[in-house]
Amino acid sequence: METEEQARERLGQYYIHIWDGCAPIVSQAIKEFRERWKPYSASSRQYPIVRLIEEHIDPAVAAYMATLPARYSNFLPGASALIRQLGLDEKVRWHRFLLRRFLERKDKPTPKNQRFIATAESLIELFWDCACKRPARSKIPGDKPRLLNMQRRRGFCRFCGALTELASFFEHGNWPQGDQEKLRLSHRYCAEHRPMLSDGTQNPAYRRAMRSANHFDVELLRLSKQSAKPEKLRADSGDRAVDRYIQGHVAQKSLQPADKAELRNQARQMANQRLTDRKKAIITMIASGQNQSQVAKALGISRQAVSKALAAIPKDFRLDEVP
């Protein structure tokens, strides 16, 4: 049986995260949905995504809710009906509002409540991904309408949480002036990280991001894993002190799996600040109450090295200080 990690690798930009503990019937429906949703989008007439939600998600949610007491229905509304009324963006906001209301009840953490929360979070993930998705091709308005390829990696820049140039172009409707035939918008990078500048020279920000690409990928994976289940150590760095740092940072920033842009931006800042695993371990040990001499002895380095490392870390990434 395929694991979620294998599904993530296989589906790439079409992967939809499912929270651990999600109701099996809803989890299976989301798995079936993400296998079929590639050509669908909210703006497509031929492949309207709300129709796919009606086919796969609505019956599963209804079947799950039928197993719960009636009071739960106040916190998990029907899927497609609300989308047709308000749209996907409002659907996501409404689901988050209702989930907060449910959590504010302070009910006992029973298995039934935990499953309900995981199911609601999984549905929020799905609706948010649906809201972000665009059709494969769209037209540029003008005297000579032209199709642009809209296939891109979840709409985000390869190196950060900003939209790609092409995604931003369609998202905000800022149509550039000039010859459309010469229009070149990157479907892989944002304006800050595009490889070439407008004068034809190579972009230094792109070069820096390329050098730290592996670091960015590692940090993004750790943050994404940890945000999926923040109460447990999930970063899998191989060093418990590093895992505890990731857990603390995710909690400090209140990061959730649906916060895809912010997760990417945090990973980019970690890479830009050269926040190594050694520095993370130092921060964790200092935050736990150890002094610099104790940290130095435990890590086999000088106290001056510890002091220098701490001085180089911005307050925004310190667990022992409030930014």
ZAMARGU-4260 file (C-alpha; in steps of 0.2 Angstrom, whole numbers, plus 5000, padded with zeros to 4 digits):
<rodrens>
0) 5000/5000/5000 | 5007/5017/4995 | 5012/5028/5010 | 5008/5047/5011 | 5026/5051/5008
5) 5026/5041/4992 | 5010/5049/4986 | 5018/5066/4989 | 5033/5061/4978 | 5022/5054/4965
10) 5008/5068/4964 | 5020/5082/4966 | 5010/5099/4964 | 4994/5089/4964 | 4996/5081/4981
15) 4983/5086/4994 | 4989/5083/5013 | 4978/5072/5024 | 4979/5074/5042 | 4984/5059/5053
20) 4968/5053/5061 | 4956/5059/5048 | 4940/5049/5046 | 4944/5034/5034 | 4929/5037/5023
25) 4934/5055/5021 | 4952/5051/5019 | 4949/5038/5005 | 4938/5051/4996 | 4952/5064/4996
30) 4964/5051/4990 | 4952/5047/4975 | 4949/5066/4972 | 4967/5070/4971 | 4970/5056/4958
35) 4957/5065/4947 | 4958/5083/4950 | 4973/5088/4938 | 4962/5095/4924 | 4949/5103/4936
40) 4949/5121/4943 | 4936/5134/4950 | 4937/5144/4934 | 4936/5130/4921 | 4919/5127/4912
45) 4924/5110/4905 | 4931/5104/4922 | 4923/5114/4936 | 4930/5108/4952 | 4914/5110/4962
50) 4907/5096/4952 | 4921/5084/4957 | 4919/5089/4975 | 4900/5085/4973 | 4905/5068/4966
55) 4918/5063/4979 | 4918/5074/4994 | 4900/5077/4998 | 4895/5059/4999 | 4910/5055/5011
60) 4907/5070/5022 | 4888/5065/5023 | 4892/5047/5027 | 4904/5052/5041 | 4893/5065/5049
65) 4879/5052/5050 | 4890/5043/5062 | 4891/5058/5074 | 4879/5066/5086 | 4869/5080/5079
70) 4878/5093/5088 | 4894/5090/5077 | 4884/5096/5061 | 4885/5114/5068 | 4904/5114/5065
75) 4906/5105/5048 | 4894/5112/5034 | 4891/5103/5018 | 4904/5105/5005 | 4898/5110/4988
80) 4882/5119/4993 | 4892/5133/5002 | 4905/5134/4988 | 4892/5138/4975 | 4885/5151/4987
85) 4901/5159/4993 | 4916/5153/4983 | 4931/5143/4988 | 4940/5156/4998 | 4925/5160/5009
90) 4922/5141/5011 | 4940/5140/5018 | 4937/5155/5030 | 4921/5148/5036 | 4928/5131/5039
95) 4942/5138/5049 | 4930/5149/5059 | 4919/5134/5064 | 4934/5124/5068 | 4940/5137/5080
100) 4923/5138/5088 | 4923/5119/5090 | 4941/5120/5099 | 4934/5134/5110 | 4922/5122/5117
105) 4936/5114/5127 | 4928/5097/5126 | 4938/5082/5132 | 4951/5076/5120 | 4941/5060/5116
110) 4946/5050/5100 | 4930/5055/5092 | 4934/5074/5094 | 4952/5071/5088 | 4946/5062/5073
115) 4933/5076/5070 | 4947/5089/5071 | 4959/5079/5059 | 4944/5077/5047 | 4940/5096/5047
120) 4958/5101/5045 | 4960/5089/5030 | 4945/5096/5022 | 4952/5114/5024 | 4968/5108/5015
125) 4958/5101/5001 | 4947/5117/4999 | 4962/5128/5000 | 4971/5119/4987 | 4956/5119/4976
130) 4955/5138/4978 | 4973/5140/4973 | 4972/5129/4958 | 4970/5137/4940 | 4966/5130/4923
135) 4980/5123/4912 | 4978/5138/4900 | 4971/5155/4901 | 4969/5170/4889 | 4978/5186/4890
140) 4965/5200/4886 | 4969/5213/4873 | 4968/5216/4854 | 4976/5199/4851 | 4971/5187/4864
145) 4984/5173/4867 | 4984/5158/4878 | 4997/5156/4892 | 5002/5140/4900 | 4996/5140/4918
150) 5005/5124/4923 | 5016/5128/4938 | 5021/5121/4955 | 5006/5126/4966 | 5008/5144/4960
155) 5023/5147/4972 | 5041/5152/4967 | 5053/5138/4968 | 5063/5147/4981 | 5050/5156/4992
160) 5031/5158/4996 | 5028/5172/4983 | 5018/5168/4968 | 5027/5164/4952 | 5027/5179/4940
165) 5014/5170/4929 | 5003/5166/4944 | 5004/5183/4950 | 5000/5190/4933 | 4983/5181/4933
170) 4980/5182/4951 | 4980/5201/4953 | 4976/5206/4935 | 4990/5218/4933 | 4991/5217/4914
175) 5008/5223/4908 | 5009/5236/4894 | 5018/5233/4878 | 5019/5220/4865 | 5011/5204/4871
180) 5021/5193/4859 | 5036/5198/4868 | 5029/5195/4885 | 5039/5183/4895 | 5033/5178/4913
185) 5041/5164/4923 | 5030/5150/4928 | 5044/5144/4940 | 5051/5159/4949 | 5044/5175/4957
190) 5049/5193/4951 | 5063/5193/4965 | 5070/5176/4961 | 5069/5176/4942 | 5086/5171/4934
195) 5088/5186/4923 | 5085/5204/4926 | 5076/5216/4914 | 5093/5222/4908 | 5099/5205/4903
200) 5111/5202/4917 | 5110/5187/4929 | 5100/5191/4945 | 5111/5190/4961 | 5096/5185/4972
205) 5093/5170/4960 | 5111/5165/4962 | 5110/5166/4981 | 5094/5155/4981 | 5102/5142/4970
210) 5117/5140/4982 | 5105/5137/4996 | 5092/5127/4987 | 5096/5111/4996 | 5095/5120/5013
215) 5078/5127/5008 | 5071/5111/5003 | 5077/5102/5019 | 5069/5116/5030 | 5053/5116/5020
220) 5051/5098/5022 | 5054/5098/5041 | 5042/5113/5044 | 5029/5105/5034 | 5030/5088/5043
225) 5030/5097/5060 | 5015/5108/5056 | 5005/5093/5052 | 5006/5087/5070 | 5013/5100/5081
230) 5011/5091/5097 | 5024/5078/5092 | 5042/5079/5086 | 5040/5076/5067 | 5055/5085/5059
235) 5065/5069/5058 | 5082/5078/5057 | 5091/5064/5066 | 5095/5076/5080 | 5082/5078/5095
240) 5088/5095/5099 | 5085/5101/5081 | 5068/5092/5081 | 5064/5102/5097 | 5069/5118/5089
245) 5058/5115/5073 | 5044/5111/5085 | 5046/5127/5095 | 5048/5138/5079 | 5032/5130/5072
250) 5023/5133/5088 | 5030/5151/5090 | 5024/5156/5072 | 5007/5146/5074 | 5011/5137/5057
255) 4998/5125/5050 | 4999/5114/5034 | 4987/5126/5025 | 5000/5140/5028 | 5009/5135/5013
260) 5016/5152/5008 | 5022/5156/5026 | 5030/5139/5027 | 5040/5142/5012 | 5044/5160/5017
265) 5051/5153/5034 | 5061/5140/5025 | 5068/5154/5014 | 5073/5165/5029 | 5081/5150/5037
270) 5092/5147/5022 | 5096/5165/5020 | 5101/5167/5038 | 5111/5151/5036 | 5103/5144/5051
275) 5112/5128/5053 | 5108/5112/5063 | 5122/5117/5075 | 5114/5134/5078 | 5097/5126/5080
280) 5104/5114/5094 | 5112/5129/5102 | 5096/5139/5103 | 5087/5124/5110 | 5099/5121/5124
285) 5100/5139/5128 | 5081/5140/5128 | 5080/5125/5140 | 5090/5134/5153 | 5108/5129/5150
290) 5121/5143/5150 | 5134/5145/5136 | 5148/5136/5145 | 5137/5121/5147 | 5131/5121/5129
295) 5149/5123/5123 | 5154/5107/5134 | 5140/5097/5128 | 5144/5101/5109 | 5163/5100/5111
300) 5166/5118/5105 | 5172/5134/5114 | 5161/5146/5123 | 5166/5159/5111 | 5159/5149/5097
305) 5143/5148/5106 | 5142/5166/5109 | 5147/5170/5091 | 5133/5159/5084 | 5120/5166/5095
310) 5125/5184/5090 | 5123/5179/5072 | 5105/5173/5074 | 5091/5185/5072 | 5079/5187/5087
315) 5065/5181/5076 | 5073/5164/5076 | 5077/5163/5094 | 5066/5152/5106 | 5074/5160/5121
320) 5069/5178/5117 | 5053/5186/5112 | 5055/5195/5095
</rodrens>
